[in-house]
Amino acid sequence: MKNKSETAGAESNQPTGALSHIRVLDLSRVLAGPWAGQLLGDMGADVIKVERPGHGDDTRVWGPPFMTNADGGQGDASYYTAANRNKRSIVIDFSSERGAELVRKLAEKTDVIIENFKLGGLKKFGLDYESVSAANPSIVYCSITGFGQTGPDAARPGYDYVIQGMGGVMSLNGRPDGVPGDGPVRVGIAISDLFGGMYASTAILGALVHKERTGEGQHLDCALLAAQVAGLANQGASYLTGGIVPVRTGNSHPAVVPYRTYQTRDGFIILAVGNDTQFERACAVLGLEALVDDPRYKTNTARIENRAALDEMIEAVMEKRDRDDLLTALEAATVPCGPIFAVDEVYANPQIQHRGLVQTPERADGTKVSVAGYPVKMSATPATTRRAPPALGADTAQVLREELGLSAGEIDELRSEGVVGG
């Protein structure tokens, strides 16, 4: 691994992250690639985000809502802030030869490159894997596309919505056929992009371990479609091992009963009974003790066969109870359950606050940006939120000066020619 120079500013007094010796050149935009880079940055990597002049990452304008700058003006879209903490932003027009040369020089001094350009899109700039690895054989180069680098659909553009449809998840999400409002429904977050970004980051970590052992880099071909299909988990396994094509079941679980939402007198709750012992305890709370020894409900398999009748009895009890009182009683009986929170209620949850999921780093101009923190607690190498999602080109001069040794005059010349910005 290369020993990168320590970045200036707020990072210097933070705990050392597991990846503090790693530099990442993030050529990606929108969500899957930036998400992968952000996860590496959380663990201490120096992530340099390369953006195009003028607009930068597409998501900077994917609003409203927009953040508010320290001067009261409109800032970047909230969408951008979700995937770009712990990065430095540089603006380089690498469609120009001088700009491409700058990025190639940075690539020679980096450990990881993340890109999500269309198939072959970086070759003309000398920034494809073959060109970069010729100069830096130890590079871990991660390409993220909708359909992968090979195969009949490799050249197709792939957006999350399309991948949700083609990857099977929309066939599973929504109300069952024959119920009012039935039909496939997309997941409310870009789940295919997020799966892709997380699979990419874990593949990068594996490749870095291999690199440490052998000095050998490699090309990682991450396809959003493949990541989404892998993420079908038990639903995919139902088909692979049993030949069963899963269908939409709304808020009911296809293989566990009772495991769904129920309407109480003043709101919904989730009842998630995962085994027969929990079912006994739930029946005690609901006053349905007679069901415990009834052969129609005694086992999960039996409960699935008699789902409709069981649900009808539980619904009749639930609709007469107050939500919070019922949740308290179920929790006291150690029956898995919970409310359905809106997003504002999520962040107000004392458990989320205790876990430190909300961080508020500050930009150099004083703009505070609230972001989600890394969710895993690492005892020896804690992840940190060291940098706010950067303003466009905020770190161009610093990176060119410290990493490539350019003088202020050279940087000004490049700026005047439109090769760099910020």
C-alpha positions as a Python dict, from the first residue, in 0.01 Angstrom:
ca = {
    (1, 'M'): (0, 0, 0),
    (2, 'K'): (110, 354, -62),
    (3, 'N'): (171, 580, 235),
    (4, 'K'): (-34, 885, 150),
    (5, 'S'): (56, 1220, 294),
    (6, 'E'): (-159, 1320, 588),
    (7, 'T'): (-437, 1550, 482),
    (8, 'A'): (-456, 1885, 648),
    (9, 'G'): (-729, 2023, 868),
    (10, 'A'): (-984, 1847, 1077),
    (11, 'E'): (-866, 1495, 995),
    (12, 'S'): (-531, 1518, 1173),
    (13, 'N'): (-668, 1484, 1527),
    (14, 'Q'): (-916, 1205, 1453),
    (15, 'P'): (-868, 837, 1542),
    (16, 'T'): (-683, 636, 1282),
    (17, 'G'): (-924, 444, 1064),
    (18, 'A'): (-866, 96, 929),
    (19, 'L'): (-811, 241, 580),
    (20, 'S'): (-617, 554, 674),
    (21, 'H'): (-325, 435, 458),
    (22, 'I'): (-545, 401, 148),
    (23, 'R'): (-614, 657, -121),
    (24, 'V'): (-926, 629, -338),
    (25, 'L'): (-983, 816, -663),
    (26, 'D'): (-1360, 840, -701),
    (27, 'L'): (-1456, 907, -1064),
    (28, 'S'): (-1817, 805, -1007),
    (29, 'R'): (-2135, 1003, -971),
    (30, 'V'): (-2499, 967, -862),
    (31, 'L'): (-2531, 687, -603),
    (32, 'A'): (-2380, 337, -636),
    (33, 'G'): (-2019, 449, -691),
    (34, 'P'): (-2029, 741, -448),
    (35, 'W'): (-2189, 513, -188),
    (36, 'A'): (-1899, 268, -216),
    (37, 'G'): (-1645, 550, -191),
    (38, 'Q'): (-1821, 701, 108),
    (39, 'L'): (-1806, 371, 299),
    (40, 'L'): (-1430, 352, 238),
    (41, 'G'): (-1396, 715, 348),
    (42, 'D'): (-1584, 641, 670),
    (43, 'M'): (-1318, 383, 752),
    (44, 'G'): (-1040, 637, 706),
    (45, 'A'): (-951, 627, 337),
    (46, 'D'): (-852, 950, 166),
    (47, 'V'): (-1123, 971, -100),
    (48, 'I'): (-1063, 1224, -378),
    (49, 'K'): (-1382, 1287, -575),
    (50, 'V'): (-1313, 1402, -931),
    (51, 'E'): (-1598, 1610, -1073),
    (52, 'R'): (-1673, 1780, -1401),
    (53, 'P'): (-1651, 2160, -1430),
    (54, 'G'): (-1961, 2366, -1374),
    (55, 'H'): (-2204, 2107, -1245),
    (56, 'G'): (-2010, 1835, -1067),
    (57, 'D'): (-2195, 1524, -957),
    (58, 'D'): (-2545, 1508, -1107),
    (59, 'T'): (-2701, 1476, -763),
    (60, 'R'): (-2581, 1821, -654),
    (61, 'V'): (-2894, 1955, -827),
    (62, 'W'): (-3132, 1664, -759),
    (63, 'G'): (-3362, 1868, -538),
    (64, 'P'): (-3552, 2000, -362),
    (65, 'P'): (-3478, 1978, -84),
    (66, 'F'): (-3147, 2165, -79),
    (67, 'M'): (-2913, 2234, 209),
    (68, 'T'): (-2868, 2591, 330),
    (69, 'N'): (-2521, 2744, 316),
    (70, 'A'): (-2371, 2940, 602),
    (71, 'D'): (-2453, 3265, 417),
    (72, 'G'): (-2818, 3166, 393),
    (73, 'G'): (-2805, 3082, 25),
    (74, 'Q'): (-2917, 2761, -143),
    (75, 'G'): (-2654, 2489, -140),
    (76, 'D'): (-2625, 2139, -278),
    (77, 'A'): (-2923, 1906, -296),
    (78, 'S'): (-2980, 1683, 3),
    (79, 'Y'): (-2946, 1383, -229),
    (80, 'Y'): (-2579, 1470, -285),
    (81, 'T'): (-2508, 1494, 88),
    (82, 'A'): (-2634, 1138, 139),
    (83, 'A'): (-2343, 978, -47),
    (84, 'N'): (-2042, 1209, -31),
    (85, 'R'): (-1922, 1264, 325),
    (86, 'N'): (-1553, 1205, 404),
    (87, 'K'): (-1434, 1307, 57),
    (88, 'R'): (-1229, 1582, -102),
    (89, 'S'): (-1370, 1737, -420),
    (90, 'I'): (-1155, 1838, -713),
    (91, 'V'): (-1279, 1971, -1045),
    (92, 'I'): (-1089, 1850, -1352),
    (93, 'D'): (-1206, 1847, -1710),
    (94, 'F'): (-1051, 1521, -1819),
    (95, 'S'): (-1214, 1544, -2161),
    (96, 'S'): (-916, 1771, -2230),
    (97, 'E'): (-572, 1614, -2268),
    (98, 'R'): (-419, 1825, -1992),
    (99, 'G'): (-703, 1732, -1758),
    (100, 'A'): (-678, 1363, -1844),
    (101, 'E'): (-304, 1378, -1780),
    (102, 'L'): (-364, 1521, -1433),
    (103, 'V'): (-606, 1241, -1346),
    (104, 'R'): (-367, 979, -1485),
    (105, 'K'): (-90, 1116, -1262),
    (106, 'L'): (-321, 1097, -962),
    (107, 'A'): (-408, 740, -1061),
    (108, 'E'): (-41, 647, -1043),
    (109, 'K'): (-39, 758, -679),
    (110, 'T'): (-360, 590, -568),
    (111, 'D'): (-468, 250, -437),
    (112, 'V'): (-829, 231, -555),
    (113, 'I'): (-1025, 377, -845),
    (114, 'I'): (-1405, 370, -852),
    (115, 'E'): (-1582, 457, -1177),
    (116, 'N'): (-1931, 413, -1318),
    (117, 'F'): (-1897, 538, -1673),
    (118, 'K'): (-2068, 357, -1957),
    (119, 'L'): (-1888, 56, -2100),
    (120, 'G'): (-1554, 167, -2245),
    (121, 'G'): (-1626, 532, -2168),
    (122, 'L'): (-1290, 604, -2005),
    (123, 'K'): (-1067, 437, -2263),
    (124, 'K'): (-1038, 746, -2483),
    (125, 'F'): (-896, 938, -2186),
    (126, 'G'): (-643, 670, -2097),
    (127, 'L'): (-831, 609, -1772),
    (128, 'D'): (-961, 258, -1838),
    (129, 'Y'): (-829, -35, -1634),
    (130, 'E'): (-578, -152, -1895),
    (131, 'S'): (-423, 195, -1931),
    (132, 'V'): (-415, 272, -1558),
    (133, 'S'): (-283, -70, -1455),
    (134, 'A'): (0, -46, -1709),
    (135, 'A'): (134, 248, -1509),
    (136, 'N'): (15, 124, -1167),
    (137, 'P'): (0, -259, -1164),
    (138, 'S'): (-118, -269, -802),
    (139, 'I'): (-429, -61, -866),
    (140, 'V'): (-763, -195, -744),
    (141, 'Y'): (-995, -67, -1015),
    (142, 'C'): (-1370, -100, -955),
    (143, 'S'): (-1610, -49, -1245),
    (144, 'I'): (-1978, -19, -1154),
    (145, 'T'): (-2232, -43, -1435),
    (146, 'G'): (-2592, -149, -1470),
    (147, 'F'): (-2525, -480, -1640),
    (148, 'G'): (-2151, -548, -1616),
    (149, 'Q'): (-1852, -533, -1850),
    (150, 'T'): (-1954, -843, -2048),
    (151, 'G'): (-2270, -1011, -2174),
    (152, 'P'): (-2546, -922, -2420),
    (153, 'D'): (-2670, -626, -2211),
    (154, 'A'): (-2327, -485, -2118),
    (155, 'A'): (-2371, -167, -2324),
    (156, 'R'): (-2717, -87, -2186),
    (157, 'P'): (-2753, 206, -1947),
    (158, 'G'): (-2874, 89, -1609),
    (159, 'Y'): (-3065, 300, -1359),
    (160, 'D'): (-3187, 181, -1022),
    (161, 'Y'): (-3554, 183, -1122),
    (162, 'V'): (-3485, -34, -1426),
    (163, 'I'): (-3268, -269, -1220),
    (164, 'Q'): (-3535, -305, -952),
    (165, 'G'): (-3769, -423, -1225),
    (166, 'M'): (-3528, -653, -1405),
    (167, 'G'): (-3372, -782, -1083),
    (168, 'G'): (-3698, -922, -949),
    (169, 'V'): (-3746, -703, -645),
    (170, 'M'): (-4047, -517, -786),
    (171, 'S'): (-4222, -847, -856),
    (172, 'L'): (-4203, -909, -479),
    (173, 'N'): (-4291, -561, -356),
    (174, 'G'): (-4651, -442, -341),
    (175, 'R'): (-4999, -565, -259),
    (176, 'P'): (-5102, -913, -369),
    (177, 'D'): (-5294, -969, -691),
    (178, 'G'): (-5667, -918, -647),
    (179, 'V'): (-5630, -669, -360),
    (180, 'P'): (-5718, -302, -423),
    (181, 'G'): (-5402, -118, -522),
    (182, 'D'): (-5228, -434, -636),
    (183, 'G'): (-4933, -432, -876),
    (184, 'P'): (-4554, -408, -857),
    (185, 'V'): (-4410, -120, -653),
    (186, 'R'): (-4054, 9, -644),
    (187, 'V'): (-3875, 19, -310),
    (188, 'G'): (-3876, 374, -172),
    (189, 'I'): (-3496, 398, -168),
    (190, 'A'): (-3261, 316, -457),
    (191, 'I'): (-3202, -33, -323),
    (192, 'S'): (-3028, -165, -635),
    (193, 'D'): (-2777, 120, -625),
    (194, 'L'): (-2720, 64, -255),
    (195, 'F'): (-2674, -312, -298),
    (196, 'G'): (-2431, -239, -580),
    (197, 'G'): (-2235, 13, -375),
    (198, 'M'): (-2209, -217, -75),
    (199, 'Y'): (-2107, -520, -283),
    (200, 'A'): (-1850, -299, -456),
    (201, 'S'): (-1702, -178, -128),
    (202, 'T'): (-1669, -531, 12),
    (203, 'A'): (-1508, -648, -312),
    (204, 'I'): (-1263, -356, -287),
    (205, 'L'): (-1174, -456, 69),
    (206, 'G'): (-1112, -814, -45),
    (207, 'A'): (-895, -691, -332),
    (208, 'L'): (-696, -469, -94),
    (209, 'V'): (-621, -769, 129),
    (210, 'H'): (-502, -961, -177),
    (211, 'K'): (-292, -661, -277),
    (212, 'E'): (-130, -647, 66),
    (213, 'R'): (-34, -1014, 38),
    (214, 'T'): (85, -1018, -321),
    (215, 'G'): (127, -662, -447),
    (216, 'E'): (-115, -751, -727),
    (217, 'G'): (-404, -528, -826),
    (218, 'Q'): (-713, -631, -1016),
    (219, 'H'): (-1023, -517, -1203),
    (220, 'L'): (-1355, -548, -1019),
    (221, 'D'): (-1657, -570, -1247),
    (222, 'C'): (-1964, -479, -1037),
    (223, 'A'): (-2303, -501, -1208),
    (224, 'L'): (-2608, -354, -1038),
    (225, 'L'): (-2831, -621, -1190),
    (226, 'A'): (-2612, -901, -1054),
    (227, 'A'): (-2598, -732, -712),
    (228, 'Q'): (-2976, -705, -699),
    (229, 'V'): (-3025, -1068, -803),
    (230, 'A'): (-2777, -1175, -534),
    (231, 'G'): (-2979, -965, -289),
    (232, 'L'): (-3297, -1163, -353),
    (233, 'A'): (-3174, -1385, -69),
    (234, 'N'): (-3444, -1627, 55),
    (235, 'Q'): (-3685, -1523, -220),
    (236, 'G'): (-3433, -1618, -484),
    (237, 'A'): (-3355, -1940, -298),
    (238, 'S'): (-3724, -2032, -303),
    (239, 'Y'): (-3698, -2055, -679),
    (240, 'L'): (-3347, -2203, -701),
    (241, 'T'): (-3411, -2486, -457),
    (242, 'G'): (-3786, -2533, -473),
    (243, 'G'): (-3888, -2408, -815),
    (244, 'I'): (-4131, -2167, -652),
    (245, 'V'): (-4174, -1827, -816),
    (246, 'P'): (-4240, -1587, -525),
    (247, 'V'): (-4527, -1341, -555),
    (248, 'R'): (-4620, -1014, -389),
    (249, 'T'): (-4754, -1064, -38),
    (250, 'G'): (-4785, -702, 72),
    (251, 'N'): (-4688, -665, 437),
    (252, 'S'): (-4721, -1037, 508),
    (253, 'H'): (-4415, -1261, 515),
    (254, 'P'): (-4426, -1546, 263),
    (255, 'A'): (-4272, -1803, 498),
    (256, 'V'): (-4344, -1691, 857),
    (257, 'V'): (-4682, -1633, 1027),
    (258, 'P'): (-4783, -1410, 1202),
    (259, 'Y'): (-4525, -1171, 1059),
    (260, 'R'): (-4691, -856, 922),
    (261, 'T'): (-4845, -520, 1003),
    (262, 'Y'): (-5168, -499, 1201),
    (263, 'Q'): (-5405, -208, 1259),
    (264, 'T'): (-5457, -110, 1623),
    (265, 'R'): (-5711, 141, 1750),
    (266, 'D'): (-5472, 432, 1691),
    (267, 'G'): (-5208, 318, 1446),
    (268, 'F'): (-5018, 28, 1292),
    (269, 'I'): (-4774, -209, 1455),
    (270, 'I'): (-4547, -479, 1322),
    (271, 'L'): (-4578, -822, 1481),
    (272, 'A'): (-4281, -1043, 1389),
    (273, 'V'): (-4325, -1387, 1543),
    (274, 'G'): (-4025, -1592, 1438),
    (275, 'N'): (-4080, -1921, 1622),
    (276, 'D'): (-4336, -2127, 1811),
    (277, 'T'): (-4226, -2006, 2155),
    (278, 'Q'): (-4274, -1645, 2051),
    (279, 'F'): (-4617, -1739, 1917),
    (280, 'E'): (-4715, -1877, 2258),
    (281, 'R'): (-4607, -1555, 2427),
    (282, 'A'): (-4788, -1340, 2169),
    (283, 'C'): (-5109, -1539, 2222),
    (284, 'A'): (-5085, -1480, 2597),
    (285, 'V'): (-5063, -1104, 2543),
    (286, 'L'): (-5347, -1104, 2290),
    (287, 'G'): (-5578, -1325, 2495),
    (288, 'L'): (-5564, -1600, 2234),
    (289, 'E'): (-5417, -1873, 2455),
    (290, 'A'): (-5654, -2134, 2311),
    (291, 'L'): (-5466, -2119, 1982),
    (292, 'V'): (-5139, -2247, 2127),
    (293, 'D'): (-5245, -2613, 2136),
    (294, 'D'): (-5471, -2595, 1834),
    (295, 'P'): (-5310, -2814, 1564),
    (296, 'R'): (-5408, -2555, 1300),
    (297, 'Y'): (-5173, -2300, 1458),
    (298, 'K'): (-4926, -2496, 1669),
    (299, 'T'): (-4641, -2485, 1417),
    (300, 'N'): (-4531, -2226, 1164),
    (301, 'T'): (-4612, -2461, 876),
    (302, 'A'): (-4964, -2505, 1009),
    (303, 'R'): (-5000, -2131, 1061),
    (304, 'I'): (-4905, -2068, 698),
    (305, 'E'): (-5171, -2314, 583),
    (306, 'N'): (-5429, -2138, 801),
    (307, 'R'): (-5297, -1785, 760),
    (308, 'A'): (-5628, -1618, 670),
    (309, 'A'): (-5818, -1750, 972),
    (310, 'L'): (-5535, -1668, 1212),
    (311, 'D'): (-5496, -1317, 1074),
    (312, 'E'): (-5867, -1255, 1113),
    (313, 'M'): (-5854, -1347, 1483),
    (314, 'I'): (-5546, -1135, 1551),
    (315, 'E'): (-5692, -840, 1362),
    (316, 'A'): (-6011, -857, 1574),
    (317, 'V'): (-5803, -826, 1893),
    (318, 'M'): (-5558, -567, 1763),
    (319, 'E'): (-5820, -318, 1645),
    (320, 'K'): (-5952, -290, 2001),
    (321, 'R'): (-5614, -216, 2160),
    (322, 'D'): (-5410, 107, 2178),
    (323, 'R'): (-5085, 90, 1986),
    (324, 'D'): (-4841, 196, 2258),
    (325, 'D'): (-5005, -11, 2531),
    (326, 'L'): (-4997, -317, 2309),
    (327, 'L'): (-4634, -260, 2212),
    (328, 'T'): (-4540, -227, 2578),
    (329, 'A'): (-4711, -554, 2663),
    (330, 'L'): (-4556, -741, 2370),
    (331, 'E'): (-4209, -606, 2446),
    (332, 'A'): (-4247, -709, 2811),
    (333, 'A'): (-4324, -1061, 2688),
    (334, 'T'): (-4016, -1047, 2457),
    (335, 'V'): (-4228, -1077, 2146),
    (336, 'P'): (-4059, -904, 1849),
    (337, 'C'): (-4268, -604, 1751),
    (338, 'G'): (-4242, -238, 1672),
    (339, 'P'): (-4414, 76, 1547),
    (340, 'I'): (-4390, 213, 1193),
    (341, 'F'): (-4199, 540, 1219),
    (342, 'A'): (-4194, 828, 975),
    (343, 'V'): (-3843, 951, 899),
    (344, 'D'): (-3862, 1236, 1151),
    (345, 'E'): (-3960, 985, 1419),
    (346, 'V'): (-3668, 764, 1318),
    (347, 'Y'): (-3414, 1037, 1393),
    (348, 'A'): (-3592, 1125, 1717),
    (349, 'N'): (-3568, 764, 1837),
    (350, 'P'): (-3345, 754, 2150),
    (351, 'Q'): (-3180, 435, 2025),
    (352, 'I'): (-3074, 602, 1700),
    (353, 'Q'): (-2950, 904, 1891),
    (354, 'H'): (-2755, 682, 2130),
    (355, 'R'): (-2587, 508, 1837),
    (356, 'G'): (-2470, 841, 1694),
    (357, 'L'): (-2628, 792, 1353),
    (358, 'V'): (-2652, 1165, 1295),
    (359, 'Q'): (-2330, 1361, 1255),
    (360, 'T'): (-2291, 1732, 1172),
    (361, 'P'): (-1950, 1804, 1017),
    (362, 'E'): (-1869, 2155, 899),
    (363, 'R'): (-1735, 2289, 572),
    (364, 'A'): (-1454, 2542, 563),
    (365, 'D'): (-1705, 2826, 509),
    (366, 'G'): (-1890, 2735, 827),
    (367, 'T'): (-2175, 2550, 661),
    (368, 'K'): (-2288, 2265, 884),
    (369, 'V'): (-2420, 1957, 707),
    (370, 'S'): (-2612, 1691, 896),
    (371, 'V'): (-2533, 1345, 759),
    (372, 'A'): (-2578, 983, 857),
    (373, 'G'): (-2280, 828, 1032),
    (374, 'Y'): (-2123, 489, 964),
    (375, 'P'): (-2354, 235, 1135),
    (376, 'V'): (-2098, -22, 1255),
    (377, 'K'): (-1907, 33, 1580),
    (378, 'M'): (-1543, -75, 1535),
    (379, 'S'): (-1363, -109, 1868),
    (380, 'A'): (-1001, -76, 1747),
    (381, 'T'): (-1037, 136, 1433),
    (382, 'P'): (-1357, 337, 1470),
    (383, 'A'): (-1514, 486, 1162),
    (384, 'T'): (-1539, 864, 1177),
    (385, 'T'): (-1716, 1151, 1006),
    (386, 'R'): (-1420, 1378, 941),
    (387, 'R'): (-1539, 1581, 646),
    (388, 'A'): (-1871, 1728, 539),
    (389, 'P'): (-1982, 1647, 183),
    (390, 'P'): (-1751, 1888, 1),
    (391, 'A'): (-1845, 2195, -198),
    (392, 'L'): (-1771, 2157, -569),
    (393, 'G'): (-1396, 2184, -624),
    (394, 'A'): (-1326, 2281, -264),
    (395, 'D'): (-1001, 2083, -257),
    (396, 'T'): (-872, 2120, -613),
    (397, 'A'): (-580, 2348, -531),
    (398, 'Q'): (-477, 2150, -224),
    (399, 'V'): (-474, 1815, -405),
    (400, 'L'): (-287, 1946, -710),
    (401, 'R'): (-35, 2119, -487),
    (402, 'E'): (24, 1843, -233),
    (403, 'E'): (-15, 1533, -449),
    (404, 'L'): (118, 1648, -787),
    (405, 'G'): (352, 1926, -673),
    (406, 'L'): (195, 2197, -889),
    (407, 'S'): (271, 2558, -804),
    (408, 'A'): (9, 2825, -746),
    (409, 'G'): (95, 2974, -1084),
    (410, 'E'): (50, 2643, -1263),
    (411, 'I'): (-284, 2589, -1093),
    (412, 'D'): (-400, 2939, -1188),
    (413, 'E'): (-300, 2872, -1549),
    (414, 'L'): (-498, 2548, -1555),
    (415, 'R'): (-793, 2727, -1400),
    (416, 'S'): (-782, 3007, -1657),
    (417, 'E'): (-787, 2747, -1936),
    (418, 'G'): (-1088, 2573, -1784),
    (419, 'V'): (-895, 2251, -1720),
    (420, 'V'): (-956, 2268, -1344),
    (421, 'G'): (-1206, 2447, -1126),
    (422, 'G'): (-1265, 2535, -765),
}
